[in-house]
Amino acid sequence: MRLTSARRWFKLEESDVNGYSQWLLIFDNVAQEAVSFLKEHLPRQNLMGNILLTTRTEAVATVAGQQHHIVELCAPDLKNAANQLWDRYE
């Protein structure tokens, strides 16, 4: 019941008189086992919110990216990471 209520809120939530009511759901490190649950229970329509999924699995990214953008982030190499750290504290 709570899950259904939460999904309904995300789906139907509209902005207040000042135009504020945007939302962001973040799911970090989504595993393959969670994909079917998320597909079933995440809100599917509402222009007031966004959903951000992070994963280490290409299969999950492919499923999520069927209708949305995929941004692949790679770890920097050791030299670049050291330079960024060094520049920050100079």
VOGU-3710 file (C-alpha; in Angstrom, 3 decimals, decimal comma):
1> mrltsarrwf> 0,000/0,000/0,000  2,818/2,449/0,845  4,612/1,698/-2,404  1,437/2,342/-4,397  0,821/5,594/-2,520  4,372/6,791/-3,093  4,235/5,968/-6,801  0,901/7,787/-7,114  2,384/10,862/-5,391  5,369/10,978/-7,763
11> kleesdvngy> 3,106/10,434/-10,745  0,479/13,033/-9,853  2,492/15,652/-7,955  2,175/19,067/-9,542  3,830/22,374/-8,805  2,472/24,666/-6,122  1,402/28,265/-6,723  5,064/29,325/-6,797  5,985/26,627/-9,285  8,072/24,595/-6,807
21> sqwllifdnv> 7,585/20,885/-6,475  10,297/19,219/-8,498  11,615/15,913/-7,263  14,599/13,660/-7,868  14,839/9,940/-7,086  18,335/8,476/-6,977  18,997/4,747/-7,091  22,673/4,046/-6,629  24,424/0,888/-7,841  21,342/-0,801/-9,311
31> aqeavsflke> 21,813/-4,540/-9,803  20,251/-6,708/-12,502  17,945/-8,304/-9,909  16,292/-4,932/-9,188  15,426/-4,010/-12,794  12,038/-5,738/-13,009  10,995/-4,271/-9,639  11,996/-0,765/-10,697  10,278/-1,072/-14,080  7,078/-2,107/-12,334
41> hlprqnlmgn> 7,080/0,447/-9,525  8,756/3,636/-10,732  6,569/6,525/-11,870  6,234/6,615/-15,639  4,809/10,049/-16,264  5,410/13,400/-14,632  7,387/16,296/-16,015  8,112/17,623/-12,523  10,607/14,929/-11,569  13,657/12,981/-12,615
51> illttrteav> 15,055/9,568/-11,845  18,799/8,926/-11,743  20,063/5,354/-11,800  23,689/4,443/-11,350  24,976/0,979/-12,097  28,169/-0,915/-12,741  26,370/-3,341/-15,023  26,055/-2,773/-18,761  22,883/-4,893/-18,899  21,127/-2,593/-16,421
61> atvagqqhhi> 22,273/0,500/-18,296  20,976/-0,951/-21,557  17,536/-1,653/-20,083  17,322/1,796/-18,488  18,632/3,520/-21,604  16,004/2,177/-23,969  14,085/5,441/-23,623  16,646/7,610/-21,854  20,219/8,821/-22,074  23,141/6,764/-20,854
71> velcapdlkn> 26,275/8,549/-19,693  29,266/6,301/-19,173  31,698/7,533/-16,559  35,143/6,032/-16,333  37,629/6,281/-13,506  40,449/8,679/-14,343  43,888/7,219/-14,822  46,320/7,608/-11,950  48,183/10,564/-13,477  45,008/12,590/-14,126
81> aanqlwdrye> 43,626/11,809/-10,670  46,894/12,902/-9,025  46,965/16,119/-11,078  43,380/16,978/-10,124  44,165/16,424/-6,459  47,376/18,418/-6,683  45,676/21,347/-8,490  42,928/21,475/-5,874  45,324/21,930/-2,954  47,913/24,252/-4,517
//
